[in-house]
Amino acid sequence: MPNPLYDTLFAPLASRDSRLLILSDGTEVTGRTFHGLIGRAANALRAAGVGPSDRVAVQIAKSPEALAIYAATVSIGAAFLPLNTAYTPPEVAYFLENATPRLFLCEPAKAASLAGVASRTTLKTLDSEGGGSFGADLSDAATAFTPEPRTPSDLAAILYTSGTTGRSKGAMLTHANLLSNAESLAQLWRFTSDDVLLHALPIFHTHGLFVASNVSLLTGGAMIFLPGFDPDAVLRLLPQATTLMGVPTFYTRLLDDKRFDRALTAHMRLFVSGSAPLLAGTHRQFQHRTGHRILERYGMTETNMNTSNPYDGERRAGTVGFPLPGVELRIRAEGHAVPKGEVGVIEVRGPNVFAGYWQMPEKTREDLREDGWFITGDLGQLDADGYLQIVGRSKDLVISGGFNIYPIEVEMVLDEQPGVLESAVIGLPHPDFGEAVFAVLVAKRGETVDIAAVLEGLQGKLARFKQPKSALVLSELPRNAMGKVQKADLRKTYAGWFNP
């Protein structure tokens, strides 16, 4: 009986003697060695009581062992549930109560603080060096194992949304969801066994785990497997790589370093950016510095990737390209499709779309229609050539004096003002307008921002109702682990700005 993910991504490793992982200290792990680690993890999981359809929750550091536990979990028919390593015990408590995993793995240093919230599951520990109680289990386990039969529609993972509004939702992703996306991206981005991916992303998120790792595994390439993004390490190891997947922060930090230049990147095949919007200015600066045009794409926890700028052809700054092969996309407002150039809610349908929200049937029915169309909650528009531009989240729409204002339109003009590195536009309660446009600005390094001059600079470029009523300057914007600006935090912090 087949196991789609194991058969396609992991079984070929059993006979692969070439390197799969290259660690920051130069250690290399071959495919065959990693397959043995998967086997030990599978046997250790089964010894801990994990069986088909169970959940395995992990809040552990990125390591070869952590990646092997993902592989082993899906191979034995269970669902993998990775948690952000920054989550606090109260946050972890919600995920464990909601997902009811059979096993929860955490770092040894956090075991005492998490023991109480994990009282209803088995808790074991694992650190980045393979130590801890589960590390001991791995050392003692055999490498030989038999995968559990699974169908394409069986659950492979649960990824929780960021939870910026209300409780986080557990997106249920199947074997078919993950495989279809990896296959589409590998083809579209021209990945082969010759590629070496510089992997500095976390693996508790779809970008690092299901895009970067799965694509490399599918195509037989290697990964320089870094514990996180460190500019010095990336610059040191970049000559060994052919591709890099990152978030916008990766690229802005690299551009801040004079060592990052055309000569250092001449051998690179592809730079990909996602998980948060890439400023058009960063896109242009990167091309000027290196000669490469970053390829930007668009995805979600519930769908993995939906669209991508083309590998061959124009990679248009400020857009996320076209739907992936097999993915349908439409933009609708008030129940009807909108013409090109107009803003509406992005909806997608395809083999990448998740199976629903864990234990939330009503929310599933609200967002996932019976005919397969998923309402993303993102606002977008298609230009005349069919490139998709993300305008923002529907919850970020500002309605001031009865007028709809899309933050991205205001942010694009603000980012062009003298001294402004980036901006975030939100709506705040206002006694006259219901909501007023408010701007949070970040200055370029070594420069200052004159707020009055910036607001004056919007005259003639934006309609009056779109212009911020007020603004402030921060040293940086609040972001989550993947670089997304946390506008909900800004709205909460400055809610009384116009109503002190």
N, C-alpha and C positions, 0 to 999 in steps of 0.2 A: 504494500500500500504506500502511496506517495505522501511526502510531506513537502509542499511546494517551496517554502523558504529554505529548508535544509537541503533539499535536492539541488536547488539552483545556486544558492549562495555558498553553502558550506561543505557539501559532500565533495566537490572538486578539490578542496584543500587537502584531503587525505593523501593524495599522491603528488602534492606540489612541494618540490624542494627549493623553489625560489623564494626569496624574501617576500613577506606580506607586510610586516610592520617594521619600521625603523624608529627606534626610540631616541630621545633627545641626547642620550649618552653614547649613541652609536651602535647600541645592541640591536641585532637583527633577529626577527622571529620569522621562521619559514612557515609556509602554509601548512606543512605536515605537522610541525610543532604546535601551531595554533589549533589544528584540528584535534590533537591530543588534549589540549587544554579544554576545548569544547566538551570532549568526552568526559573528562574529569568533572567539569562543572555539571554536566547532565546527570552523572551518577551521584554527585553530592546533593543536587537538588532533589533527586528522587529519594535519597536517603533521609532528607529533611521532610519528606512527606508530600512533596509537590507532584501532582498528577495532571492529566489532561484537563483543560478548562480551568485550572487554578490560576491565580494571579501571583506573580513574584514582583514585589515592590523593592526598589533599590534607591538608596541615597548615598552613593559612594563616589570616590574620586575616579577620574578617567584613568584607565589602565588597560593593558591587554586582558587581564582577568575580567574587568568589567565588561569589555566587549564580548568576551567568550561567554559570560553569563547571559547576555542578550541572545546570543546564538543558541546556547543550550536550552534556554527557556522555550523558545519557539520550536526547537527540535523535539522536545518532549511533549509538545502539545499544550503548553501553558501560555499565558499572556504576560508580556513584559511591561512593567510599569515603572519607568524611570522618573525620579523626582529631582528637581533642582536642588543642588547641594546647598543653596543659600536659604532654603525653607527652614523656618523655626519649628520647634516642637508643636505649638498649637496648629500651625499650618499642616504639618505632617499628620497630625491627629485626624484632621478632616479627610485626607486622602485615604488613610488606613481604614477609617470607619466606613467610607463610601465604597471602596474597592474590595474590602475584606480579603486581603491577600493571604495565601497560605504561609508565605515566608516574607520577611522584611530584612533586608541587608542594609547596614549602616556602617559608618566608620567607627573604629573602636573608641575614639575620643568622644563620640557623641552618644555612645550606648547608654550611659547613665541618665542623660537628660531625655532620652527617647524611650526608655524602658517602660515608663508609665503609659505613654500613648500607644505603645505597641503591645500592650498586655493581652490582647485578643489574638495575636498571631505569634508565630515563632520568630524570634529575633536572633540574628547572627551578625557577625562583624567581618569586615574586610577592609584593609587599607590599600594604598596605592602600590605598596611593595609586596602584596600578596599575604600579609600577615592578618591576624584576627582569627576568630573561631571558624569562620567559613574558609579562610585561607588554609587552616589546618585540614579541614574536610577535603579541600581540593588536593592537597599534597597526598592524602591517604587514598584517594579514589582511583579507580582503574580508568584507563583511557577508552577501552572498548565499550560501545553502547549501541543500542538500536533505536532509531528515531521513532516517534509516535506517528501513526497515520493521521493525516489532516487533509481536509478539503480546502479548496481556494477560499471558500466563504467562512472558514473557521477564524476565530479571533487570534491575532498575533500580538497585539499590543494595545494598551490604553494610555493615551497621552492626555494629560489634563491641560485645559486652556489656562491662560494667565490669570483669569478671574478678576479683571479690572472692574467688572460690574457684576455684583452678586457672587455666588459661589462658583468655583471652578467646575467645569464640566469635563467628564472623562470621554474623550473621543475614542470610539472603538474602531480599530484598524485591523483589517483582515490580511491574510496571506496574499490574496489577490491584489488588495490595495497597494501593499508595499512593493510587490513584484512588478506590477504594471508601471508604477512610477519610476522605479529603477531602470527598467527596460527602456522606457521613453527617453529618460534623461541621458542614459548611456549612448543611445543612438543619436540624439539631437546634439549632444556636446562632444561627440566623436571620441569617447573614451575607449582605450584599448589596453592590452596587457603591458604596453610600453610606458604607460603613464605612471608617474609618481606624484601622488596627491599630498601636498603639505596640509596636514590635518591639525588645525589648532582650535577647532570648535569644541564646545562641550558635547557630550553624548547623552544628555538627558533631554535633548530637543530634537525635533524632526530634522533640522538642517544638518547637524553633525552626525546623527545616528542613521537616519533613513535616506538622506540624500548622499552625503559624503561617503559614509561607510558602505552602504549597500551598492552604490554605483561602482566603487572600487572592487568590492568583492565579486560583483557580477562579471566584471570585465577582466579580472585576473591581474589588476595592477597592484602597486604597492602604496603604502601610506606612511609618511613620516608622522608618527603618532605622538604629538606633543600634549603635555598635560593641560595647556592653555595657551593663550596668545601672549607671547613675550616678544617684543620687537627685536631684541638682540638675537634671540634664538631663531626667529623667522629669517632674519637677514643672513645669519650664519648658514642656515640649512637650505635657503632658497636655491642655491646653485645645484642642489641634488634633485630638485623637484621639476615637474613639468606643468603642474596645475595648482591653483590655490582657490579654495572656497572660503569666503569670509563674510562678515557683516560690515557695514560702512565704517565702523570704528576701526577695524583692521586697516583699512585703506587710508583713512585720515592720519592715523598714527605712523604708518609707513611713510606717507608723504611729508611728515614732519621731520623725518630723518634724512640728512643729506647723503647718506650711504645708499639710499634707495634711488637708483637711477637707471638710465637706459641700458647701461652695460650689464648691470646686475640682473636685469629681467630679459635680456635679449634671447635667452634660450627658452623662455616660458611659452607654453602653448595657450593657456587660458586662465583668466582671472574671473571668478564668479562672485557676485554680491547678492545678498538677500537678507531676509528676516526683518529688515527695516528699510525705509526709503533711502536711497543714495542721492545726495544732493547733486544737481546737474553740474554745479561748479566743481565738485570733487571728481566727477566723471571727466570733465574737460581737463582739469589739472593733472589727473592721472595719465591721460593720453599724451599731454604735452611733455610730461616728465619721462614716460617710459615708451611711448609709441604704441601701447596696448589700449584697447577700448574694453573696459570692464563689461562683462555680460551680466545684466540684471534680470532677475526672474521674480515671480510672485507665487507664494504658497501660503498654506495655513495648516494649523494643527490637524484640522478635520480632513484635509485633502492632500497633504504633502504638496507637491508643486502643481500649479495650474497653467502658468504661462511662462514664456521665456523669450527674451530677445534672441534673434537668430545667431547661429554660429557663423554662417556665411550670410553676408548682407549687413545692412545698417543696424548697429546697436544704438538705438535712439535714446539719448540722455533724457531722463525724466519719465521714461516709460518702462514697462515690464514686458513688452513684446506681444506675442501671439499665443493662443491656446496650444498646449502640447498635443501631439498626435493622439487622437482618441478622446480628447477632452472638448466638450462643448461649452461655450461661454455666451452669456447674453446679459444685457443691461436693461433693467426694467424700473419703472416708476409708476406707482398707483395701478399695478397689475398689468401694465402694458410695456412693450419694448419701446425704447427711446431711440431717436435717430442718432447717427454719429455726431459727435461733438457735444451732445447733451449728457448731463450727469444723471446717473441712476444707481440702483443697487446691483452689484455684480452677483450673478448666479452661475453656477457651474454644474456640469453633469459629466460623469465618466467613470472608468474603472478605478480611479484614484479616490473617489468620494467615499468617506467613511460609512460605517454601518449604523451609526446612531450614537447617542450619548448614553453612557453606562447608567442604568437605573434612573433615567430621566425620559420616560416615554413621551410626556407632554412636550418637553422642550425639543425632543427629536421630531415630533409631528409639526412643531412650529417652524423649524428651520430646514427640515429635509422632507420634501414633498414625495408623495407616493410614486410619482413618475421619475424620481431620481434626481431632480433639480435641488441643489443645495443653495440656500440663501446665505451668502457669506457675511452680510452685514457691512461689507466694504463698499464704498462709493467710488465709482469710476466712470470713465468716458473713453470712447474709441475715437481716435483721430481719423482723418480722411483715408489714411492708408491701413487702418485696422490695428494700429498699435494701441495697447491698453495703457491708460494712465490712471494710477490710483489717486483719488482725491482725498480720501480719508475714511474713517469709520463713520457709519451712520450716526452712532452715538456722539461723535465729535462735531456733527453739523451744528452750526450756530444759527439760531433764529432770532434776529434782532429787529424789533419794530415790524415784525411780519415778513421780513426778507430772509431768504435762505443764503447763508454765507458758508462757502467751503474753505476750510482753513488753508489747504495747500495753495490756493490761489493767492491768498494774502501772504503766506510764508515765502512764496517764490519771489515776491516783490521785496519783502523785508530783507531777504538774504542778499539782495543786490545793493543794499544801502551801505554807505561807508562804515567800515569797522565791524560789520555784522558777520559773524561766522555762520550762525544758524539761528533759527527761531522756532517757536511753537505758539500757535494761535489757538486760543480756547474761548469759550463763551462763559461769562460770569453773570450771576444775577444782577439785574439793574432795575431801579425803581420806575424808570420811564419806559425803557425799551424791552423789558422782560429779561433779555440777555443783552450784554454788550460785548463787543469784540475786545479781547485783551491779548497782548503780545508779551511773550517771554523771550528775551534776546540773550545771546551769548556772543561776547566780543572775540575777534580774532586775536591770536597770541600777540602780545606786545602792543595792542591797540586799545583804545577806549571807545565807548559808544555814547554819543550825545543823543539821548532819547528824543528830545524836542526836534533835533535836526532829522532824525530818522522818520519820525511821524510826518514832518513837513515834506520830506522827500516822497511821500506817497501821493501827494496832491497831483492830480492829473493822470495818475497811473491806476488808481482804483476808485470806483464809485464811493461817494462819501459814506454810504451805509456800511461799506466793507472795511473801512479804515478803523484801526484800533482806537478805542476811546482812551486807552491808557496802556502803559507798558512798563516793564522793569527789566533789569539786567542781572543775570545769574552767572556764576562761574561755569556752570554746566547744566544741561538739562537732565532731569531724572530719567533713567533708562532701566529696563530690565536686563537680564543676563544676555539677551540676544540683541541688545542695542535699540529696542523700540522705546520711543519716548512715552513716558507714563503720564498721559494727559489727565487721566482721572486723578492722579496725585496732585497735579497742578490745580485742577478745579477745586479740589478739597482744601488745599493749602490757602488759596486766595479767594475763597468763596465770598468773603465779606469785603472785598476790595471796594466795591461801589456801594456797599451797604454797611459801613462800619458801625 
